[in-house]
Amino acid sequence: MKSIDERIRTLSNGDIVVLGAPLDENSSFLRGAAQAPKRIREALHEGSSNMYSEAGVDLATTRGWKDIGDLRLGTGAEAISQIERGISMILDRGARPLVLGGDHSITYPSAKACASHFRHLKVLDIDAHPDLYEEYDGNRLSHACPFARLMEEGLGVSLVQAGIRTANAHQREQARRYGVRMIEMDDWPPAKMPSLTGKVYLSIDLDGLDPAFAPGVSHHEPGGLTTRDLLNIIQRIDGEIVAADIVELNPKRDLNGVTARVASKLYKEIVGLMVSQSRRSRARKR
């Protein structure tokens, strides 16, 4: 069997690549998210639905995308570095990744790799929590800290967060410090979602959804987005999605596989959108 590095070296410019980052050691409450990539794939292929996105892209027959499996990760800072390296290798090939977490700590190295490849990267985070803590329980790599780590790097990243409903005083101060735009659920729907043009990194923490729609997460935060709210947000992104992630599915807490099915739906929609964008980009270059 080929290694992930070998699979990455077979990629072509414009390919859309799905890979897993099964890391949950930075979870602050419950472990289990490391099992998510496998469960999302099972839900995608279990046969209860077809492989069409809502835009009409049939992933079963569409070329230009592939799932290359999971990164083999160590622990601590080594795992974070391995994720950044893997994403950088994919981007160096001109491909675009969808990363299946794992907890939200995987977003820091993934988005950092993208910010190093694309100037003025715009990050859209769908989340119940701002994840802007300077540190959490003594862990600066906690899943409660990825956006603090990313923004402090000074990589020219702008950050918009939607679905927020747990911001405390410290995280609000962090948002002001880094110029983060928070769209909170007590003001939903907003008069106007910001138009995201240019290069976009999309991060979806499944607890951004209300627990009624996504019970299989470690942190249940009532009052969140509906699945349709989230799909509308994704489908209305004007910019080019250069990378994305889906994080924080905890199969140990899922009910009848509902959240895994939601994650597999998001998988189809995101890959379908990225494939369509890649095709348009190639057509313009001809």
Helices and strands as residue ranges (DSSP letters): H 4-8, E 16-21, G 33-35, H 36-45, E 65-70, H 76-92, E 96-101, G 104-106, H 107-117, E 122-126, H 146-152, E 158-164, H 169-178, E 181-184, G 185-187, E 199-205, G 206-208, H 227-235, E 240-247, G 251-253, H 258-285
